[in-house]
Amino acid sequence: MYEDDVKGGRPSTAPEKLLHAMLLQVLYSIRPERQLMEQTQYKLLYR
């Protein structure tokens, strides 16, 4: 968890979304986490 303070900490990710993203990463063999996050934003299949 990241602290939301004056320095601009980022909000934490919900555990359900994180688990869902990790499952998609394993099923579709997406290696880099950055690529996984980009694809979950654009592909409706992952939602």
Helices and strands as residue ranges (DSSP letters): H 15-27, H 33-42, G 44-46
